[in-house]
Amino acid sequence: MDTVERYYILEGKGKIELAELAPKMVSAGDVVIIPALCKQRITNTGNTDLIFLAICSPRFKQQNYRKYNYR
């Protein structure tokens, strides 16, 4: 599907992994844009909860989900 995602980090700290790019650290106020069909993973790296909004357009559907293995 052609769903583009945006993660808006509200609280906490994390690490975002997008496709084959080097991982990046994110924190409150950061926005991550995830192109359609791009594998991604976000991991909490802080001592508190990582809270973020996942904004998808068009809306996310279950058939969009693919499970990827990361090393």
C-alpha distances in whole Angstrom, upper triangle without the diagonal:
4,6,9,12,15,18,21,24,27,29,30,29,26,25,21,20,17,16,20,21,25,24,25,27,26,28,29,28,25,22,19,16,13,11,7,7,11,13,15,18,20,24,27,30,32,35,33,30,27,26,23,20,16,15,11,10,9,10,9,9,10,8,6,9,11,15,16,20,22,25
4,6,10,13,16,20,23,25,28,29,28,26,24,20,19,16,16,19,20,23,23,24,26,25,27,27,26,23,19,17,13,11,8,5,7,10,13,15,18,20,24,27,29,32,35,33,30,26,25,22,19,15,14,10,8,7,10,9,11,13,11,9,12,13,17,18,21,23,26
4,6,10,13,16,19,22,24,26,25,23,22,18,18,15,15,19,20,22,22,22,23,22,24,24,22,20,16,14,11,9,8,5,8,10,12,13,16,17,21,24,27,29,31,29,26,23,21,18,15,12,10,6,5,5,7,6,9,11,11,8,10,13,16,17,21,21,25
4,7,10,13,16,19,22,23,22,20,19,16,15,13,14,17,17,20,19,19,20,19,21,21,19,17,13,11,8,6,5,5,8,9,11,12,14,16,19,22,24,26,29,27,24,21,19,16,13,10,8,6,5,7,9,9,12,14,14,11,12,14,17,17,21,21,24
4,7,10,13,16,18,19,19,17,16,13,13,12,14,17,17,19,17,17,18,16,17,17,16,14,10,8,6,5,7,7,10,9,11,10,12,13,16,18,21,23,26,24,21,17,16,12,10,7,6,4,7,9,9,9,12,14,15,11,12,14,16,17,20,19,23
4,6,10,12,15,17,16,15,15,12,13,12,15,18,17,18,16,15,15,13,14,14,12,10,7,5,5,6,9,11,13,12,13,11,12,12,15,17,19,21,23,22,19,15,13,10,8,6,5,6,9,11,12,12,15,17,18,15,15,17,19,19,21,21,24
4,6,9,12,13,13,11,12,10,12,12,15,18,17,17,15,13,13,10,11,11,10,8,6,5,7,8,11,13,15,14,14,11,11,9,12,13,16,17,20,18,15,11,10,6,5,5,6,9,12,14,14,13,17,18,20,16,16,18,18,19,21,20,22
4,6,9,11,12,12,13,12,15,15,19,21,19,19,17,14,13,10,9,8,7,6,5,7,9,11,15,17,19,17,17,14,14,12,14,14,16,16,19,17,14,11,9,5,5,7,8,11,14,17,16,16,20,21,23,20,20,21,22,22,24,23,25
4,6,8,8,9,11,11,14,16,19,22,19,19,16,13,11,7,6,5,6,5,6,8,12,14,17,19,21,19,18,15,14,11,12,11,13,13,15,13,11,8,6,4,7,9,11,14,17,20,19,19,22,23,25,22,21,23,23,23,24,22,24
4,7,9,11,14,14,18,19,23,25,23,22,19,16,14,10,8,5,6,8,10,12,15,17,21,23,24,22,22,19,17,14,14,13,14,13,15,12,10,8,5,5,7,11,13,16,19,22,21,20,24,25,27,25,24,25,25,26,27,25,27
4,7,10,13,14,18,20,24,26,24,22,19,16,13,10,7,5,8,10,12,14,17,19,23,25,26,24,23,19,17,13,13,10,12,10,11,8,7,6,5,7,10,13,16,19,23,25,23,23,26,26,29,26,25,26,26,26,27,25,26
4,7,11,13,16,19,23,24,22,20,17,14,11,8,6,6,10,11,13,14,18,19,23,25,26,24,22,18,16,12,11,8,8,6,8,6,6,4,6,9,12,15,18,21,24,27,25,24,27,27,30,27,25,26,25,24,25,22,24
4,7,10,14,16,20,21,19,17,13,11,7,6,4,7,10,10,12,13,17,18,22,24,25,22,20,16,14,10,9,6,6,5,8,8,8,6,9,10,14,15,18,21,25,27,26,24,27,27,29,26,24,25,23,23,22,20,21
4,7,10,13,17,18,16,14,10,8,6,5,6,9,12,10,12,11,15,15,19,21,22,19,17,13,10,7,5,4,5,7,10,10,9,7,10,10,13,14,17,20,23,25,24,22,25,25,26,23,21,21,20,19,19,16,17
4,7,10,13,14,12,10,6,6,4,6,9,12,14,12,12,11,14,14,17,20,19,16,14,11,8,6,5,7,7,10,13,14,13,10,13,12,15,15,18,20,23,25,24,22,24,24,25,22,20,20,18,17,16,13,14
4,7,10,11,10,9,6,5,6,7,10,13,14,11,11,8,11,10,14,16,16,12,11,7,6,4,7,9,10,13,17,17,15,12,13,12,14,13,15,17,20,22,21,19,22,22,22,19,17,17,16,14,15,12,14
4,7,8,7,7,5,7,9,11,14,17,18,14,13,10,11,10,13,15,14,10,8,5,5,6,9,12,13,16,19,20,18,15,17,15,17,15,17,18,20,22,22,19,21,21,21,18,16,15,14,12,12,9,11
4,6,6,8,7,9,12,13,16,19,19,15,13,10,10,7,9,11,11,7,6,5,7,9,12,15,16,19,23,23,21,18,18,16,17,15,16,16,18,20,20,18,20,20,20,16,15,14,14,11,13,11,13
4,6,9,9,12,15,16,20,22,22,19,17,13,12,9,10,11,9,6,5,6,9,12,15,18,19,23,26,26,24,21,22,20,20,17,19,18,19,21,21,19,20,20,19,16,15,13,13,10,11,10,12
4,7,9,12,15,17,21,24,24,20,19,15,15,13,13,15,13,9,9,9,11,14,16,19,20,23,27,28,26,23,24,22,23,21,22,21,23,24,25,23,24,24,23,19,18,16,15,12,12,10,12
4,6,9,12,14,18,21,21,17,16,13,13,12,13,15,14,11,10,10,12,13,15,18,18,22,25,26,25,21,23,21,22,20,21,21,22,24,25,23,25,25,25,21,20,18,18,15,15,13,13
4,6,10,13,17,20,20,17,16,14,15,14,16,18,18,14,13,12,12,13,14,17,16,19,23,24,23,20,22,21,22,21,23,23,25,27,27,25,27,27,27,24,22,21,19,16,16,13,13
4,7,10,13,17,18,14,14,12,14,13,16,18,18,14,12,10,10,9,10,13,12,15,19,20,19,16,18,17,19,18,20,21,24,26,26,24,26,26,26,23,21,20,18,16,15,12,12
4,6,10,14,14,11,12,10,12,13,16,19,19,15,14,12,11,10,11,12,11,14,18,18,18,15,17,16,18,17,19,21,23,25,25,24,26,27,27,24,22,22,21,18,18,15,16
4,7,11,12,10,11,11,14,15,18,21,22,18,17,14,12,10,10,10,9,11,14,15,15,12,14,14,16,17,19,21,24,26,26,25,27,27,29,25,24,23,22,20,20,17,17
4,7,8,6,8,8,12,14,17,20,21,18,17,14,12,9,10,9,9,10,14,14,13,10,11,11,13,14,16,19,22,24,24,23,26,26,28,24,23,23,22,21,21,19,20
4,6,6,9,10,14,16,20,23,24,21,20,17,15,11,11,10,10,9,12,12,11,8,10,10,13,14,17,20,23,25,25,24,27,27,29,26,25,26,25,24,24,22,23
4,6,9,11,15,17,21,24,25,23,22,19,17,14,14,12,13,12,14,12,11,9,9,8,11,14,16,19,22,25,24,23,27,28,30,27,26,27,27,26,27,25,26
4,7,10,13,16,20,22,24,22,22,19,18,15,16,15,16,15,18,16,15,12,11,10,11,13,14,18,20,23,23,23,26,28,30,27,26,27,27,27,28,26,28
4,7,10,13,16,19,21,19,19,16,15,13,14,14,15,15,18,17,15,12,12,10,11,12,13,16,19,21,21,21,25,26,28,24,24,25,25,24,25,23,25
4,7,10,13,16,18,16,17,14,14,12,15,15,17,17,20,19,17,13,12,9,9,10,10,13,15,18,18,18,22,23,25,21,21,22,23,22,24,22,24
4,6,10,13,15,12,13,11,11,10,13,15,16,18,21,20,18,14,13,10,10,9,10,12,14,17,17,16,20,21,22,18,18,19,20,19,21,19,21
4,6,10,12,10,12,10,12,12,16,18,19,21,25,23,21,17,16,13,12,10,10,10,11,14,15,15,18,20,20,16,17,18,19,18,21,20,22
4,7,8,6,8,8,10,11,15,18,20,22,25,24,22,18,17,14,13,10,10,9,11,13,14,13,16,17,17,13,14,14,16,15,18,17,20
4,6,6,9,10,13,15,18,21,23,26,29,28,25,22,21,17,16,13,12,10,10,12,14,13,15,17,16,13,14,14,16,16,19,18,21
4,5,9,10,14,16,20,23,25,28,31,30,27,23,22,19,17,14,13,10,9,10,12,11,13,14,13,9,11,12,15,15,18,19,22
4,6,9,13,16,19,23,25,28,31,30,27,24,23,20,19,15,15,12,13,13,14,12,13,13,12,8,9,9,12,12,15,16,19
4,6,10,13,16,20,22,25,28,27,25,21,21,19,18,15,15,13,14,15,16,14,15,15,14,11,11,10,12,10,13,13,17
4,7,11,14,17,19,23,26,25,23,20,20,18,18,15,16,14,16,17,17,14,15,15,14,11,10,8,9,7,10,10,13
4,7,10,14,16,19,22,22,19,16,17,15,15,12,14,14,16,18,17,14,16,16,16,13,11,10,10,8,10,9,13
4,7,10,13,16,19,18,16,13,14,13,14,12,15,15,18,20,19,16,18,17,18,15,12,12,10,9,10,9,12
4,7,9,12,15,15,12,9,11,10,12,11,14,16,19,21,19,17,19,19,20,17,15,15,14,13,13,11,14
4,6,9,12,12,10,8,11,11,14,14,17,19,22,24,23,20,22,21,23,20,18,17,15,14,14,12,13
4,6,8,8,7,6,9,11,14,15,18,21,24,26,24,22,24,24,26,23,21,21,19,18,18,16,16
4,7,9,9,8,12,14,17,18,21,24,27,29,28,26,28,27,29,26,24,23,21,20,19,16,17
4,6,7,7,11,14,17,19,22,25,29,31,29,27,30,29,31,29,26,26,24,24,23,20,20
4,7,9,12,15,19,21,25,27,31,33,31,29,32,31,33,31,28,29,27,26,25,23,23
4,7,9,13,16,19,22,25,29,31,29,27,29,29,32,29,27,28,26,26,26,24,24
4,6,10,13,15,19,22,25,27,25,24,26,25,28,26,24,25,23,24,24,22,23
4,7,10,12,16,19,22,24,22,21,23,23,26,23,21,22,21,21,22,20,22
4,7,10,13,16,20,22,20,19,21,22,25,22,21,22,22,22,23,22,24
4,6,9,13,16,18,17,16,19,20,22,20,19,20,20,21,23,21,24
4,6,10,13,15,13,13,16,18,20,18,17,20,20,21,23,23,25
4,6,10,12,10,10,13,14,17,14,14,16,17,19,21,21,24
4,7,9,8,9,12,15,17,14,15,18,19,21,23,23,26
4,6,5,6,10,12,14,11,12,15,18,19,22,23,26
3,5,7,10,14,14,12,14,17,20,21,25,25,29
4,7,9,13,13,11,14,17,20,22,25,26,30
4,6,10,11,10,12,16,19,21,24,25,29
4,7,8,7,9,12,15,17,21,22,26
4,5,6,8,11,14,17,21,23,26
4,5,6,9,12,15,18,21,24
4,5,8,11,14,18,21,24
4,7,10,13,16,18,22
4,7,10,13,15,19
4,6,10,13,16
4,7,10,13
4,6,10
4,7
4
